[in-house]
């Protein structure tokens, strides 16, 4: 699969990507709860983007702590 020359709408219409995204959120919800899945999802991808931009100085363990803190705040 190549997404290099597709616009955002074309990518969002891809059934395999939509399914993968749904399954990922479903698994994440098992950790943080359904009510917190969107926030945890944003933290995860935000943390991964931080790692990309800071040369991996943001620790994976830190990202995990941020996400688990959401599940513990219930």
Buried (B, 14 or more C-beta within 10 A) or exposed (E): EEEEEEEEEEEEEBEEEEEEEEEEBEEBBEBBBEEBBEBBBEBBEEBEEBBEEEEEEBEEEEBBEBBEEBBEEE
